C-alpha cells in the first residue's frame, strides 16, 4: 500500500454516511461502487479549482492535473499531496487493479492505472460522486 496507513482513517459507521450522502454517493464512496462512464458531474468539466473528497473535504486533486483520458471519468495525472491518497490492491471482478481511497476517511475514489500522460504516466480514474470541485 502507498500513502498513509489505514489506521489514520476516520472511523464512521454506515448510518453516519447514509445520513450525509445520496444513495449513489453512498454506494460509490462507502461500498466501492462506480458510476457509469460519461455520466458523472465532472468527467468533462474544465473549471479551475481543487477537487475535494465528497465525504471529508480533504484536498485531493487540482484541475491543472486533470485531462481527458477518453474513458468517461474524471482523470488526473497526479494528486495534490501523495499522502492524501491511499493506494491498495484490488482483485475484484477478476482484475488486478490499484484502488485509490482518501486517507482521511476511507472514501473509495476510483482506481489508478499506468497508462497516463507524461511526465507521471499515471491515470487516477476517479468517480465524480466521490469528489466535489471547489472552484478558484
N, C-alpha and C positions, 0 to 999 in steps of 0.2 A: 504494500500500500504506500502511496505517496501522499504527502500532506500531513496534517495533524492526526494524531491517533484518535480512534473513535471515542475514547473516554472524555474528549473535550466537547462532545455533542450534548446540547441542552436536552435533558430528558423531558419528554412530554408524551402523554398518552393520546390514544386515538380520539377520545372525546374532546380534548383540548383543540386538536387540529380540525375536527369536524365543525366545531363552532366558528372557526376563523376562515375556513376555506370553502370554496364551492365544491360540489361533489366531484367535478372534473379535476380541480386543483388537488383535492384530497387524494384521488386515485393516482394521479401522476406524482405528486410530491411525497406522499407518505406510503404508497403501495407500489412504487416503481413502475407506474404505467407510462404510456406515451400518447401523445396526441397524433392524429393523422397528419401526414405530410401536407404542406401547403394550406393548413387551416388555422395555425396559431397566430396570435396577435402580432408577433414580431418577426416572422420569417422573412418578410420583405420590407421591414421598417428601416429607413435611413436616417432617422432622427439622431441627434447628437446627445450623448449623456452616458450615465452609468447604469448598467443593468444590475439590479439588486435581487437578492433571494426573496421570493414571494413569501416565505414563512417568517424569516427573522430579520430581513432588511440588510444583511451583510452585502457589502460591495463585492461583486464577482467579476464583471467584465466591463470594459469601456467600449463604446461604439466604434472607436478607432481600430479595434481589433476584430470587428465584425466584417464578414464578407459573404458573398453569395456563393455557396457551395453547390447550388442547384439541387439540394437534397430535400428542400421543403421545410427545414427547421432553421432557426437562427444558428449560425455557425461563427465561431470565434477562433482565432489562431493562438490566443494566449489569455490567461486570466489576469486580472489586476494584480493580485497577490497569489503566488503559488500556494501559500499556506491556507488560503480561503477555500481551496478545492481539495477534496479527498478523492483519490483515485483508487479503485479496488476492482479485482477480477469479477467478471460477470459471465457465467456459463449458462445462463438461462436461454431457453428457446434453441438449444443445441448449437449455440455460437460461443466463441471465445472473444469477449469484448472487455473494455475497461469502462466501468460505470463511474460517473462523477457525481459527488454529493457536496453539499455545503458542509464545511467542517463545523460550523457553529450550531446547526440544528438538525443535521442529517437529512435535509431535503434532497430527494432524488432530482438531479438536474438533467441528466441525459447520459451521453457516452462520449468517450474520447477515441478518436481514430488518428492514424498516422498518415493520412492522405491529404493534409492541408497544404497551404501555400508556404513559400519561403517567407521569412527566414526560419520559422519554427517547424514547418512540416506537420503541424498538428491541426486537427479539426475538433473542437469542442462542439458537439452537436447537442443543442440544448432545447428543451421544451419551453415554449412561450409561457405555459401555465406555471412553470417553476420560477419565473423571473418577472420583474416589473422594471420599466425604464423610468429613471429619474432624469428628465431632460435638463441639459445645461441652460 
